[in-house]
Amino acid sequence: MPAGTTIYFYSENGKALLDSFGGELESMSAMFDQASPSQTVGPGEPCPNYTLYPPDDLDIKDSPDVDQYTVGGPITLAELVTDPAIIGNECYWAACRVVDLNEVGGELIG
C-alpha cells in the first residue's frame, strides 16, 4: 500500500461478499459501524493484487457521504492505488475476494 493509504477488506481471502452486505458497506449504514474488517492492509504493507470487476447484476447503494469508486472494466488493486483519489486515504473494499484460477493442465493432486 502507498504511504498514508489503508484498505479494509470485509470478506476473507478467496471468499465472496454478499451483495446485501456490500450495500451496507457502500452506504456506511449502522451495520457498517458494527462490522469488523477481516483484514486491514496499511501503508507500506504488501497486499495481493486483486482485480476489481464492474458490478455485474449487483445492487450498488449510493450515499451522499461516501466517495464510491466503481469501475467500467477490470482493474487491478495495484492500478487502483495509483489514483490520487485513493492515495493517502482509507479505502473500504466492498467487493468479493474470490480467486478464479485458470486450468493450465498437469496432474490432479489431492
Secondary structure as the mmCIF struct_conf table of DSSP 4:
data_model
#
loop_
_struct_conf.conf_type_id
_struct_conf.id
_struct_conf.beg_label_comp_id
_struct_conf.beg_label_asym_id
_struct_conf.beg_label_seq_id
_struct_conf.end_label_comp_id
_struct_conf.end_label_asym_id
_struct_conf.end_label_seq_id
TURN_TY1_P TURN_TY1_P1 ALA A 3 GLY A 4
STRN STRN1 THR A 6 PHE A 9
BEND BEND1 SER A 11 SER A 11
TURN_TY1_P TURN_TY1_P2 ASN A 13 GLY A 14
HELX_RH_AL_P HELX_RH_AL_P1 ASP A 19 SER A 27
TURN_TY1_P TURN_TY1_P3 MET A 28 MET A 28
HELX_RH_AL_P HELX_RH_AL_P2 ALA A 30 GLN A 34
BEND BEND2 SER A 38 SER A 38
STRN STRN2 GLN A 39 VAL A 41
TURN_TY1_P TURN_TY1_P4 PRO A 43 GLY A 44
STRN STRN3 THR A 51 LEU A 52
TURN_TY1_P TURN_TY1_P5 ASP A 56 ASP A 57
HELX_LH_PP_P HELX_LH_PP_P1 ILE A 60 ASP A 62
TURN_TY1_P TURN_TY1_P6 PRO A 64 ASP A 65
BEND BEND3 GLY A 72 GLY A 73
STRN STRN4 ILE A 75 THR A 76
HELX_RH_AL_P HELX_RH_AL_P3 LEU A 77 LEU A 80
TURN_TY1_P TURN_TY1_P7 VAL A 81 THR A 82
BEND BEND4 ASP A 83 ASP A 83
TURN_TY1_P TURN_TY1_P8 PRO A 84 GLY A 88
BEND BEND5 ASN A 89 ASN A 89
STRN STRN5 GLU A 90 TRP A 93
BEND BEND6 ALA A 95 ALA A 95
HELX_LH_PP_P HELX_LH_PP_P2 LEU A 101 GLU A 103
BEND BEND7 GLY A 106 GLY A 106
#
